[in-house]
Amino acid sequence: MRGQGREGKPQRCFAGYGNVLAPPLPVRSGRVSGQGGELPHPNAQGRVEPPVPAEEAGGGRGGGGTAAPAGPAAGLPSPVPAPSFAPARPSAHAPAGGLKRERRLPAAVPLGGGAGSAQGRCSDPAGTPLSAALLRSALRCPAVRPRPAAMWLSALLLGAFLLSGPVRGSDGSASTAITCFTRGLDLRKGTEDVLCPANCPLWQFYVFGDGVYASLSSVCGAAIHRGVITNAGGAVRVQTLPGQENYPAVNANGIQSQVLSRWASSFSVTAGTKNTALESVGRSVSTARPSTGKRPKKTLDKKAGNKDCKADIAFLIDGSYNIGQRRFNLQKNFVGKVAVMLGIGTEGPHVGVVQASEHPKIEFYLKNFTAAKEVLFAIKELGFRGGNSNTGKALKHTAQKFFSVENGARKGIPKIIVVFLDGWPSDDLEEAGIVAREFGVNVFIVSVAKPTTEELGMVQDIGFVDKAVCRNNGFFSYQMPTWFGTTKYVKPLVQKLCSHEQMLCSKTCYNSVNIGFLIDGSSSVGESNFRLILEFVSNVAKAFEISDIGSKVAAVQFTYDQRTEFSFTDHVTKEKVLSAIRNIRYMSGGTATGDAISFTTRNVFGPVKDGPNKNFLIVLTDGQSYDDVRGPAAAAQKAGITVFSVGVAWAPLDDLKDMASEPRESHTFFTREFTGLEQMVPDIVRGICKDFLDSKQ
């Protein structure tokens, strides 16, 4: 649309609000780019996808959606920070044509002047605030007037712009008022003086590095971290620097900076104009987020992660032509949200990513990242591979190669593969599912856009989901209708992944048992032989994967009395359990084995009787009990406890058999000498595993 200016010259008017027209959208590679997203286009399966909403479109170096900001240091990837995959804002150094143009309101840009105003054009010059552009278009194009609502919005935006205008020192230098969360990459000048507001929430800053900061860091956060200003705000000079590798993590002035392996651009901060009274052109407006009243989380807690969700998880994402570039980006967006909600940390879940296409590619292992921010960066950087959807090949490769101790897998922690599948696989999943189960891996299938009735003829095996998952009970399969609007599906999936008691394929006799040791401390044993008993107990415990979600060990010493040395919940690591066993002190006294069995059944096994682990009791004694053992042993077995009896020296064989579970012969052990206990360890461990497997039949 054209209007006539004062001199009768045609003028372009496109402020973008009301009746003012916007410029035509540029066309790239058959797609229309702009704020409206992309036009529909068919994928590799011939399906026509709706346009991607702006808030759903992910970025990445593979293209599609918005691109990650580039920096002056070419060749260094620029992962996008947590906590979500909203489209990245282009930096001042972004290459022309590589990004969709995003017009936003700068923190402060002086009004007036400029090429646009000098020539009387209606189009807004680069760098002019959106509100000013709208107002100028309305005033200079008499044929086009914005609607009243748009004019009101313009005035509001323009007023906010004037109130947060430049601040000048006595020397005439201008300091730009910025927000608490303005990042280095948001500034456009090589050297710029800025003014940070007061009372910024320190615990919400993202700061990466020390002295030299990655440009995605908060400028004000970096200034406080460096000691240039306090939380009272103040003037800061920002110097743009090239990108680098290995930004360190340092705790300074109440802010914990984070580690970042590399970034495309950096900046440093120094004090602004000193000993100078600053006069604001208008009233500066604080844009700090209001306090929520919540205390900041401790850095240690963030580092540890969600201790209630311990799992080693491989996300097997679809990188085939079935999903296509655009939906691949949406898939990364969803996986990133899942990773954040899991609560990744050193003592919480660990994750890695494998991409399935023609050939599987392990993008990163469990050991590579132990913080959610790092994982998000790595996911954002994943590139689309393309090719056939050989998901079965990728699943088998992941089950066999991914979960090794060298790659970061932890003993006693459930192993999980979450398979994302758009459409259907090009190969067989049944064999891969069998291999995964043999390796003790829990396979989840997240299927999106299931094949239609017309497409079923193209599917090799329509029951591929049921044959690949850990158990065909509905728990391990998850269905989403589309990659659009997936936020509501994040929490239910996370709840499944954190339900360690449901990880049936990880349940083995080594990580799913409670073993209680009932140790004879009577005077007939003696101090030296008591040490041999403790050595036997330690050797049995060493065979199992002890953790808070795995196997657990408890110990009770008895004479006429009973003493709980430690319960199942006292120590949740093997090292602590072995240390506790070594520290048991010899009691000396009489022998009341029956009372000790009743005490242990009630006080040690009682609190865990409804837990997921199978319960075992190993009774060690060297003589005859002064009380009845048959009744208490029968009560223990009725309570679901499998009893092994181990006798030494003068222990009566009849008492040992009366205490042991059925079949009594395989649950009763005897040796003449305390030194013979060591030889029993393998048989005891095998007996526990056999009973465990029999209970699962």
C-alpha positions as semicolon CSV with decimal commas, in nm:
position;residue;x (nm);y (nm);z (nm)
1;M;0,000;0,000;0,000
2;R;0,134;0,342;-0,079
3;G;0,054;0,683;0,070
4;Q;0,145;1,036;-0,031
5;G;0,391;1,239;0,177
6;R;0,414;1,609;0,214
7;E;0,598;1,644;-0,115
8;G;0,366;1,408;-0,300
9;K;0,619;1,126;-0,313
10;P;0,496;0,770;-0,274
11;Q;0,586;0,628;0,065
12;R;0,604;0,272;0,200
13;C;0,402;0,215;0,516
14;F;0,444;-0,110;0,706
15;A;0,450;-0,085;1,080
16;G;0,279;-0,420;1,126
17;Y;-0,027;-0,320;1,339
18;G;-0,386;-0,222;1,271
19;N;-0,447;-0,152;0,901
20;V;-0,080;-0,082;0,831
21;L;0,051;-0,342;0,590
22;A;0,362;-0,550;0,650
23;P;0,628;-0,600;0,382
24;P;0,607;-0,916;0,171
25;L;0,760;-1,221;0,339
26;P;1,083;-1,349;0,182
27;V;1,069;-1,691;0,019
28;R;1,354;-1,935;0,084
29;S;1,381;-2,289;-0,052
30;G;1,015;-2,311;-0,140
31;R;0,902;-2,200;0,207
32;V;0,772;-1,866;0,319
33;S;0,971;-1,733;0,616
34;G;0,851;-1,478;0,864
35;Q;0,664;-1,441;1,186
36;G;0,391;-1,668;1,061
37;G;0,609;-1,978;1,051
38;E;0,615;-2,196;0,738
39;L;0,365;-2,301;0,478
40;P;0,239;-2,659;0,486
41;H;0,450;-2,906;0,293
42;P;0,456;-3,286;0,259
43;N;0,709;-3,498;0,448
44;A;0,888;-3,811;0,328
45;Q;0,576;-4,022;0,380
46;G;0,364;-3,789;0,170
47;R;0,180;-3,640;0,467
48;V;0,106;-3,271;0,463
49;E;0,199;-3,111;0,793
50;P;0,038;-2,796;0,935
51;P;0,260;-2,493;0,975
52;V;0,477;-2,490;1,287
53;P;0,358;-2,244;1,551
54;A;0,625;-1,994;1,646
55;E;0,630;-2,109;2,007
56;E;0,673;-2,476;1,904
57;A;0,945;-2,434;1,642
58;G;1,282;-2,553;1,767
59;G;1,614;-2,436;1,631
60;G;1,937;-2,607;1,561
61;R;2,212;-2,622;1,315
62;G;2,014;-2,867;1,105
63;G;1,776;-2,592;1,001
64;G;1,398;-2,577;1,033
65;G;1,237;-2,341;1,281
66;T;1,474;-2,071;1,390
67;A;1,846;-2,096;1,381
68;A;2,073;-2,068;1,682
69;P;2,255;-1,738;1,713
70;A;2,588;-1,722;1,539
71;G;2,887;-1,535;1,670
72;P;3,209;-1,387;1,546
73;A;3,411;-1,700;1,619
74;A;3,328;-1,914;1,318
75;G;3,313;-2,288;1,361
76;L;3,211;-2,289;1,726
77;P;2,859;-2,427;1,780
78;S;2,624;-2,214;1,981
79;P;2,392;-2,422;2,196
80;V;2,085;-2,243;2,324
81;P;2,042;-2,214;2,702
82;A;1,781;-2,364;2,929
83;P;1,505;-2,388;3,020
84;S;1,308;-2,432;2,694
85;F;1,343;-2,446;2,322
86;A;1,174;-2,119;2,239
87;P;1,303;-1,975;1,910
88;A;1,641;-1,813;1,961
89;R;1,665;-1,439;1,918
90;P;1,913;-1,340;1,649
91;S;2,233;-1,183;1,778
92;A;2,397;-0,873;1,642
93;H;2,648;-1,092;1,463
94;A;2,401;-1,321;1,289
95;P;2,480;-1,368;0,917
96;A;2,243;-1,198;0,678
97;G;1,982;-1,430;0,534
98;G;2,054;-1,703;0,787
99;L;1,778;-1,603;1,028
100;K;1,421;-1,491;1,011
101;R;1,410;-1,124;1,093
102;E;1,266;-1,073;1,438
103;R;1,172;-0,716;1,519
104;R;1,177;-0,651;1,891
105;L;1,183;-0,348;2,116
106;P;1,540;-0,268;2,226
107;A;1,602;-0,169;2,586
108;A;1,670;0,190;2,479
109;V;1,718;0,352;2,138
110;P;1,718;0,734;2,100
111;L;1,421;0,875;1,913
112;G;1,442;1,106;1,618
113;G;1,693;1,140;1,337
114;G;1,797;0,842;1,133
115;A;1,771;0,782;0,768
116;G;1,402;0,713;0,790
117;S;1,308;1,043;0,949
118;A;1,550;1,248;0,742
119;Q;1,393;1,125;0,420
120;G;1,036;1,128;0,550
121;R;0,975;0,757;0,486
122;C;0,710;0,552;0,663
123;S;0,924;0,238;0,691
124;D;1,114;0,203;1,015
125;P;1,493;0,223;0,996
126;A;1,696;-0,062;1,146
127;G;1,728;-0,031;1,519
128;T;1,422;0,194;1,568
129;P;1,185;0,073;1,840
130;L;0,867;-0,090;1,714
131;S;0,650;0,165;1,891
132;A;0,833;0,454;1,725
133;A;0,804;0,286;1,385
134;L;0,431;0,245;1,431
135;L;0,383;0,604;1,538
136;R;0,584;0,739;1,246
137;S;0,393;0,525;0,997
138;A;0,065;0,655;1,136
139;L;0,171;1,021;1,124
140;R;0,344;1,021;0,785
141;C;0,094;0,814;0,589
142;P;-0,236;1,004;0,589
143;A;-0,399;0,732;0,381
144;V;-0,333;0,474;0,650
145;R;-0,426;0,519;1,015
146;P;-0,391;0,252;1,283
147;R;-0,697;0,136;1,465
148;P;-0,770;0,296;1,804
149;A;-0,655;-0,016;1,991
150;A;-0,331;-0,020;1,797
151;M;-0,276;0,353;1,860
152;W;-0,335;0,298;2,232
153;L;-0,085;0,011;2,230
154;S;0,163;0,231;2,043
155;A;0,135;0,505;2,301
156;L;0,184;0,255;2,580
157;L;0,494;0,109;2,418
158;L;0,630;0,452;2,334
159;G;0,577;0,566;2,691
160;A;0,763;0,265;2,824
161;F;1,040;0,340;2,576
162;L;1,073;0,700;2,692
163;L;1,077;0,601;3,058
164;S;1,361;0,354;3,005
165;G;1,566;0,582;2,786
166;P;1,938;0,647;2,795
167;V;2,109;0,766;3,112
168;R;2,387;1,021;3,072
169;G;2,686;1,099;3,290
170;S;2,833;1,443;3,343
171;D;3,077;1,373;3,061
172;G;2,792;1,330;2,816
173;S;2,839;0,956;2,764
174;A;2,512;0,760;2,739
175;S;2,445;0,445;2,944
176;T;2,171;0,217;2,814
177;A;1,924;0,102;3,080
178;I;1,890;-0,277;3,054
179;T;1,697;-0,544;3,243
180;C;1,827;-0,797;3,492
181;F;1,814;-1,063;3,223
182;T;1,964;-0,885;2,923
183;R;2,233;-1,110;2,779
184;G;2,562;-1,020;2,618
185;L;2,438;-1,133;2,279
186;D;2,147;-0,886;2,307
187;L;2,385;-0,588;2,291
188;R;2,478;-0,463;1,946
189;K;2,794;-0,260;2,004
190;G;3,150;-0,380;2,050
191;T;3,179;-0,164;2,362
192;E;2,866;-0,045;2,536
193;D;2,788;0,130;2,863
194;V;2,480;-0,008;3,034
195;L;2,294;0,056;3,356
196;C;2,180;-0,246;3,560
197;P;1,870;-0,210;3,779
198;A;1,860;-0,286;4,150
199;N;1,731;-0,591;4,334
200;C;1,781;-0,851;4,062
201;P;1,698;-1,209;4,179
202;L;2,046;-1,361;4,203
203;W;1,938;-1,725;4,195
204;Q;1,771;-1,684;3,855
205;F;2,081;-1,558;3,672
206;Y;2,240;-1,766;3,399
207;V;2,614;-1,692;3,406
208;F;2,876;-1,899;3,225
209;G;3,248;-1,844;3,290
210;D;3,463;-1,622;3,509
211;G;3,615;-1,292;3,394
212;V;3,539;-1,379;3,033
213;Y;3,174;-1,479;3,004
214;A;2,986;-1,661;2,728
215;S;2,760;-1,413;2,550
216;L;2,444;-1,598;2,654
217;S;2,521;-1,494;3,014
218;S;2,322;-1,223;3,187
219;V;2,518;-0,897;3,172
220;C;2,407;-0,783;3,517
221;G;2,462;-1,130;3,658
222;A;2,816;-1,133;3,519
223;A;2,882;-0,785;3,659
224;I;2,772;-0,890;4,009
225;H;2,967;-1,215;3,979
226;R;3,279;-1,018;3,880
227;G;3,231;-0,768;4,163
228;V;3,190;-0,472;3,928
229;I;2,854;-0,384;4,088
230;T;2,643;-0,508;4,378
231;N;2,278;-0,606;4,377
232;A;2,203;-0,236;4,417
233;G;2,271;-0,202;4,043
234;G;2,494;0,048;3,870
235;A;2,687;0,138;3,555
236;V;2,875;-0,136;3,368
237;R;3,093;-0,124;3,059
238;V;3,055;-0,433;2,838
239;Q;3,330;-0,531;2,593
240;T;3,248;-0,788;2,322
241;L;3,512;-1,063;2,284
242;P;3,559;-1,363;2,054
243;G;3,421;-1,703;2,149
244;Q;3,629;-1,961;2,330
245;E;3,623;-2,304;2,489
246;N;3,604;-2,420;2,851
247;Y;3,421;-2,147;3,039
248;P;3,482;-2,237;3,406
249;A;3,233;-2,253;3,694
250;V;3,314;-2,023;3,987
251;N;3,107;-1,921;4,288
252;A;3,154;-1,550;4,357
253;N;2,948;-1,275;4,520
254;G;2,644;-1,496;4,569
255;I;2,629;-1,622;4,210
256;Q;2,737;-1,967;4,095
257;S;2,852;-1,950;3,735
258;Q;2,817;-2,261;3,522
259;V;3,056;-2,466;3,310
260;L;3,020;-2,436;2,932
261;S;3,239;-2,632;2,694
262;R;3,234;-2,369;2,418
263;W;3,041;-2,074;2,280
264;A;3,063;-1,855;1,971
265;S;3,114;-1,516;2,140
266;S;3,209;-1,373;2,479
267;F;3,217;-1,049;2,674
268;S;3,392;-0,895;2,971
269;V;3,260;-0,641;3,221
270;T;3,428;-0,347;3,392
271;A;3,301;-0,060;3,603
272;G;3,120;0,217;3,419
273;T;3,183;0,589;3,471
274;K;3,299;0,637;3,832
275;N;3,239;0,929;4,072
276;T;2,993;1,080;3,831
277;A;2,639;1,181;3,912
278;L;2,416;1,019;3,654
279;E;2,117;1,212;3,538
280;S;1,837;1,016;3,386
281;V;1,657;1,163;3,087
282;G;1,343;1,009;3,229
283;R;1,265;0,791;3,524
284;S;1,439;0,459;3,495
285;V;1,204;0,167;3,519
286;S;1,317;-0,146;3,701
287;T;1,239;-0,456;3,502
288;A;1,355;-0,703;3,763
289;R;1,120;-0,995;3,817
290;P;0,912;-0,965;4,133
291;S;1,017;-1,177;4,427
292;T;0,811;-1,492;4,468
293;G;0,898;-1,524;4,834
294;K;1,075;-1,855;4,769
295;R;1,425;-1,906;4,898
296;P;1,686;-1,986;4,636
297;K;1,765;-2,350;4,586
298;K;2,104;-2,465;4,701
299;T;2,358;-2,520;4,429
300;L;2,439;-2,859;4,581
301;D;2,079;-2,972;4,534
302;K;2,081;-2,865;4,170
303;K;2,406;-3,050;4,113
304;A;2,279;-3,366;4,286
305;G;1,955;-3,369;4,085
306;N;1,635;-3,556;4,163
307;K;1,744;-3,829;4,406
308;D;1,397;-3,985;4,388
309;C;1,438;-4,059;4,019
310;K;1,752;-4,264;3,970
311;A;1,779;-4,405;3,619
312;D;2,026;-4,432;3,332
313;I;1,825;-4,329;3,025
314;A;1,907;-4,341;2,654
315;F;1,675;-4,135;2,434
316;L;1,665;-4,313;2,097
317;I;1,534;-4,036;1,873
318;D;1,400;-4,073;1,519
319;G;1,632;-3,912;1,265
320;S;1,490;-4,075;0,952
321;Y;1,318;-3,926;0,650
322;N;0,991;-4,048;0,805
323;I;0,999;-3,766;1,057
324;G;1,161;-3,499;0,840
325;Q;1,359;-3,192;0,941
326;R;1,074;-2,987;1,091
327;R;0,929;-3,257;1,312
328;F;1,282;-3,362;1,408
329;N;1,321;-3,017;1,566
330;L;0,989;-3,057;1,748
331;Q;1,106;-3,396;1,871
332;K;1,423;-3,234;2,014
333;N;1,202;-2,976;2,183
334;F;0,998;-3,250;2,352
335;V;1,305;-3,450;2,459
336;G;1,453;-3,133;2,610
337;K;1,142;-3,073;2,817
338;V;1,150;-3,432;2,942
339;A;1,519;-3,396;3,034
340;V;1,449;-3,081;3,239
341;M;1,158;-3,233;3,428
342;L;1,355;-3,550;3,509
343;G;1,591;-3,350;3,732
344;I;1,926;-3,460;3,588
345;G;2,213;-3,454;3,839
346;T;2,505;-3,645;3,982
347;E;2,277;-3,837;4,219
348;G;1,969;-3,827;3,998
349;P;1,894;-3,951;3,646
350;H;2,166;-3,953;3,379
351;V;2,076;-3,933;3,011
352;G;2,232;-3,982;2,670
353;V;2,102;-3,963;2,313
354;V;2,125;-4,201;2,018
355;Q;1,991;-4,105;1,675
356;A;1,828;-4,376;1,464
357;S;1,839;-4,343;1,088
358;E;2,014;-4,554;0,822
359;H;2,287;-4,629;1,076
360;P;2,267;-4,556;1,452
361;K;2,480;-4,276;1,592
362;I;2,548;-4,227;1,965
363;E;2,528;-3,848;2,002
364;F;2,645;-3,840;2,365
365;Y;2,685;-4,089;2,652
366;L;2,558;-4,094;3,010
367;K;2,896;-3,976;3,139
368;N;2,919;-3,667;2,917
369;F;2,671;-3,441;3,098
370;T;2,531;-3,443;3,452
371;A;2,342;-3,110;3,447
372;A;2,015;-3,029;3,272
373;K;2,157;-2,714;3,108
374;E;2,442;-2,908;2,950
375;V;2,203;-3,173;2,820
376;L;1,976;-2,907;2,673
377;F;2,269;-2,748;2,490
378;A;2,375;-3,086;2,351
379;I;2,022;-3,174;2,235
380;K;1,985;-2,835;2,068
381;E;2,301;-2,900;1,867
382;L;2,185;-3,234;1,724
383;G;2,176;-3,238;1,345
384;F;1,920;-3,422;1,135
385;R;2,073;-3,729;0,961
386;G;1,798;-3,865;0,737
387;G;1,779;-4,211;0,582
388;N;1,561;-4,514;0,649
389;S;1,400;-4,569;0,987
390;N;1,616;-4,862;1,100
391;T;1,495;-4,841;1,458
392;G;1,550;-5,211;1,531
393;K;1,915;-5,185;1,432
394;A;1,957;-4,877;1,652
395;L;1,777;-5,037;1,949
396;K;1,997;-5,346;1,937
397;H;2,312;-5,134;1,906
398;T;2,209;-4,918;2,202
399;A;2,128;-5,213;2,427
400;Q;2,463;-5,378;2,353
401;K;2,701;-5,079;2,344
402;F;2,552;-4,786;2,534
403;F;2,520;-4,906;2,895
404;S;2,879;-4,989;2,985
405;V;3,061;-4,871;3,297
406;E;3,314;-4,696;3,072
407;N;3,030;-4,494;2,915
408;G;2,884;-4,389;3,250
409;A;2,635;-4,665;3,338
410;R;2,595;-4,713;3,713
411;K;2,556;-5,044;3,893
412;G;2,221;-5,101;4,058
413;I;2,050;-4,824;3,857
414;P;1,771;-4,916;3,611
415;K;1,870;-4,900;3,244
416;I;1,606;-4,746;3,018
417;I;1,581;-4,687;2,643
418;V;1,305;-4,449;2,533
419;V;1,243;-4,511;2,163
420;F;1,077;-4,224;1,974
421;L;0,917;-4,349;1,657
422;D;0,739;-4,133;1,400
423;G;0,520;-4,361;1,190
424;W;0,672;-4,710;1,172
425;P;1,016;-4,874;1,154
426;S;1,181;-4,991;0,833
427;D;1,325;-5,304;0,999
428;D;1,234;-5,566;1,260
429;L;1,202;-5,463;1,626
430;E;1,125;-5,804;1,778
431;E;1,484;-5,935;1,783
432;A;1,611;-5,601;1,916
433;G;1,355;-5,615;2,198
434;I;1,473;-5,964;2,296
435;V;1,836;-5,849;2,304
436;A;1,744;-5,548;2,519
437;R;1,562;-5,769;2,771
438;E;1,859;-6,005;2,786
439;F;2,081;-5,709;2,875
440;G;1,840;-5,602;3,152
441;V;1,724;-5,290;2,967
442;N;1,371;-5,149;3,000
443;V;1,245;-5,044;2,657
444;F;0,975;-4,778;2,625
445;I;0,819;-4,699;2,286
446;V;0,685;-4,346;2,232
447;S;0,498;-4,369;1,903
448;V;0,376;-4,061;1,722
449;A;0,138;-4,053;1,423
450;K;0,057;-4,424;1,412
451;P;0,007;-4,568;1,062
452;T;-0,339;-4,516;0,918
453;T;-0,553;-4,795;0,781
454;E;-0,431;-4,721;0,429
455;E;-0,067;-4,728;0,547
456;L;-0,082;-5,059;0,737
457;G;0,009;-5,250;0,422
458;M;0,348;-5,077;0,423
459;V;0,428;-5,185;0,781
460;Q;0,650;-5,491;0,814
461;D;0,501;-5,597;1,150
462;I;0,193;-5,419;1,283
463;G;0,264;-5,553;1,634
464;F;0,611;-5,394;1,650
465;V;0,537;-5,196;1,968
466;D;0,425;-5,495;2,177
467;K;0,726;-5,701;2,066
468;A;0,984;-5,433;2,143
469;V;0,881;-5,308;2,486
470;C;1,001;-5,457;2,815
471;R;0,657;-5,600;2,902
472;N;0,338;-5,596;2,699
473;N;0,132;-5,461;2,988
474;G;0,060;-5,108;2,862
475;F;0,306;-4,942;3,099
476;F;0,599;-4,936;2,856
477;S;0,413;-4,798;2,551
478;Y;0,321;-4,432;2,510
479;Q;0,119;-4,275;2,233
480;M;0,112;-3,913;2,114
481;P;-0,111;-3,812;1,822
482;T;0,125;-3,547;1,686
483;W;0,445;-3,354;1,760
484;F;0,242;-3,035;1,804
485;G;0,125;-2,932;2,152
486;T;0,323;-3,203;2,332
487;T;0,379;-3,018;2,662
488;K;0,092;-3,200;2,832
489;Y;0,258;-3,535;2,756
490;V;0,586;-3,452;2,931
491;K;0,488;-3,508;3,295
492;P;0,311;-3,846;3,247
493;L;0,616;-3,981;3,061
494;V;0,854;-3,855;3,331
495;Q;0,641;-4,022;3,599
496;K;0,674;-4,352;3,416
497;L;1,051;-4,317;3,379
498;C;1,091;-4,240;3,750
499;S;0,884;-4,540;3,866
500;H;1,185;-4,761;3,936
501;E;0,973;-5,028;4,102
502;Q;0,801;-5,081;3,764
503;M;1,127;-5,141;3,573
504;L;1,068;-5,513;3,547
505;C;1,345;-5,580;3,297
506;S;1,603;-5,435;3,536
507;K;1,492;-5,659;3,822
508;T;1,758;-5,918;3,896
509;C;1,854;-6,110;4,205
510;Y;2,150;-5,876;4,245
511;N;1,958;-5,548;4,260
512;S;1,614;-5,645;4,391
513;V;1,660;-5,824;4,725
514;N;1,670;-5,736;5,095
515;I;1,919;-5,952;5,286
516;G;1,912;-5,955;5,665
517;F;2,195;-6,119;5,860
518;L;2,117;-6,259;6,206
519;I;2,461;-6,300;6,370
520;D;2,532;-6,516;6,674
521;G;2,733;-6,310;6,926
522;S;2,733;-6,565;7,208
523;S;3,037;-6,630;7,425
524;S;3,106;-6,966;7,255
525;V;3,195;-6,788;6,931
526;G;3,492;-6,586;7,055
527;E;3,639;-6,261;6,923
528;S;3,857;-6,410;6,648
529;N;3,583;-6,636;6,510
530;F;3,337;-6,346;6,528
531;R;3,567;-6,159;6,288
532;L;3,548;-6,458;6,048
533;I;3,167;-6,440;6,064
534;L;3,177;-6,069;5,975
535;E;3,411;-6,147;5,685
536;F;3,156;-6,401;5,556
537;V;2,877;-6,142;5,585
538;S;3,086;-5,888;5,392
539;N;3,164;-6,132;5,111
540;V;2,796;-6,215;5,062
541;A;2,700;-5,845;5,063
542;K;2,969;-5,765;4,804
543;A;2,792;-5,983;4,546
544;F;2,484;-5,757;4,537
545;E;2,416;-5,413;4,389
546;I;2,331;-5,212;4,698
547;S;2,159;-4,875;4,655
548;D;1,852;-4,686;4,770
549;I;1,654;-4,831;4,480
550;G;1,844;-5,161;4,456
551;S;1,935;-5,433;4,702
552;K;1,960;-5,353;5,073
553;V;2,137;-5,514;5,368
554;A;2,065;-5,517;5,743
555;A;2,236;-5,685;6,038
556;V;2,121;-5,793;6,388
557;Q;2,351;-5,944;6,654
558;F;2,199;-6,164;6,923
559;T;2,280;-6,339;7,248
560;Y;1,997;-6,352;7,501
561;D;1,926;-6,000;7,383
562;Q;1,911;-5,853;7,035
563;R;2,086;-5,549;6,893
564;T;2,010;-5,399;6,552
565;E;2,351;-5,310;6,411
566;F;2,194;-5,132;6,111
567;S;1,863;-5,152;5,929
568;F;1,778;-5,166;5,558
569;T;1,743;-4,789;5,535
570;D;2,054;-4,689;5,728
571;H;2,310;-4,740;5,449
572;V;2,227;-4,720;5,078
573;T;2,571;-4,773;4,925
574;K;2,786;-5,085;4,926
575;E;3,083;-4,896;5,070
576;K;2,884;-4,776;5,370
577;V;2,735;-5,120;5,429
578;L;3,078;-5,287;5,428
579;S;3,211;-5,019;5,661
580;A;2,920;-5,075;5,901
581;I;2,985;-5,451;5,901
582;R;3,351;-5,399;5,991
583;N;3,249;-5,176;6,282
584;I;3,020;-5,432;6,451
585;R;3,140;-5,501;6,804
586;Y;3,125;-5,847;6,960
587;M;2,859;-5,873;7,235
588;S;2,924;-6,213;7,408
589;G;2,651;-6,387;7,608
590;G;2,395;-6,669;7,576
591;T;2,205;-6,802;7,271
592;A;1,834;-6,729;7,216
593;T;1,795;-6,778;6,841
594;G;1,412;-6,804;6,838
595;D;1,362;-6,467;7,008
596;A;1,618;-6,315;6,771
597;I;1,426;-6,441;6,464
598;S;1,101;-6,292;6,599
599;F;1,276;-5,962;6,678
600;T;1,426;-5,942;6,328
601;T;1,099;-6,033;6,154
602;R;0,911;-5,764;6,344
603;N;1,162;-5,477;6,362
604;V;1,388;-5,518;6,060
605;F;1,169;-5,677;5,792
606;G;0,842;-5,524;5,912
607;P;0,904;-5,176;5,765
608;V;0,991;-5,321;5,420
609;K;0,742;-5,607;5,398
610;D;0,534;-5,425;5,133
611;G;0,834;-5,308;4,931
612;P;0,929;-5,426;4,580
613;N;1,234;-5,633;4,689
614;K;1,224;-6,000;4,786
615;N;1,326;-6,062;5,148
616;F;1,593;-6,307;5,267
617;L;1,720;-6,387;5,619
618;I;2,054;-6,561;5,679
619;V;2,087;-6,700;6,032
620;L;2,444;-6,772;6,151
621;T;2,492;-6,967;6,475
622;D;2,751;-7,196;6,635
623;G;2,539;-7,378;6,894
624;Q;2,203;-7,489;7,017
625;S;1,940;-7,230;7,101
626;Y;1,794;-7,209;7,454
627;D;1,449;-7,141;7,308
628;D;1,225;-7,274;7,032
629;V;1,328;-7,185;6,675
630;R;1,061;-7,368;6,474
631;G;0,767;-7,135;6,553
632;P;0,950;-6,805;6,495
633;A;1,104;-6,939;6,171
634;A;0,761;-7,049;6,044
635;A;0,620;-6,703;6,125
636;A;0,905;-6,540;5,934
637;Q;0,843;-6,758;5,629
638;K;0,471;-6,684;5,648
639;A;0,563;-6,313;5,637
640;G;0,734;-6,370;5,300
641;I;1,092;-6,410;5,426
642;T;1,307;-6,685;5,278
643;V;1,536;-6,825;5,552
644;F;1,882;-6,971;5,503
645;S;2,041;-7,132;5,810
646;V;2,420;-7,150;5,840
647;G;2,562;-7,359;6,126
648;V;2,918;-7,381;6,255
649;A;3,087;-7,619;6,501
650;W;2,825;-7,735;6,760
651;A;2,511;-7,608;6,586
652;P;2,250;-7,894;6,583
653;L;2,151;-8,000;6,233
654;D;1,787;-8,043;6,340
655;D;1,766;-7,680;6,456
656;L;1,921;-7,566;6,130
657;K;1,664;-7,756;5,923
658;D;1,377;-7,636;6,141
659;M;1,475;-7,276;6,067
660;A;1,540;-7,318;5,692
661;S;1,282;-7,261;5,417
662;E;1,165;-7,535;5,181
663;P;1,331;-7,730;5,030
664;R;1,528;-7,753;5,354
665;E;1,826;-7,932;5,202
666;S;1,910;-7,642;4,968
667;H;1,859;-7,379;5,240
668;T;2,068;-7,545;5,514
669;F;2,447;-7,509;5,534
670;F;2,697;-7,645;5,786
671;T;3,074;-7,636;5,844
672;R;3,292;-7,772;6,127
673;E;3,528;-7,474;6,126
674;F;3,468;-7,101;6,105
675;T;3,728;-7,087;5,827
676;G;3,491;-7,298;5,615
677;L;3,240;-7,012;5,593
678;E;3,431;-6,852;5,305
679;Q;3,367;-7,153;5,081
680;M;2,991;-7,123;5,133
681;V;2,963;-6,771;4,987
682;P;2,908;-6,872;4,619
683;D;2,646;-7,134;4,717
684;I;2,455;-6,883;4,932
685;V;2,453;-6,625;4,650
686;R;2,337;-6,883;4,394
687;G;2,065;-6,999;4,632
688;I;1,934;-6,643;4,671
689;C;1,930;-6,591;4,294
690;K;1,753;-6,923;4,233
691;D;1,482;-6,837;4,485
692;F;1,444;-6,492;4,332
693;L;1,399;-6,631;3,981
694;D;1,158;-6,899;4,102
695;S;0,947;-6,630;4,269
696;K;0,914;-6,447;3,935
697;Q;0,783;-6,747;3,744
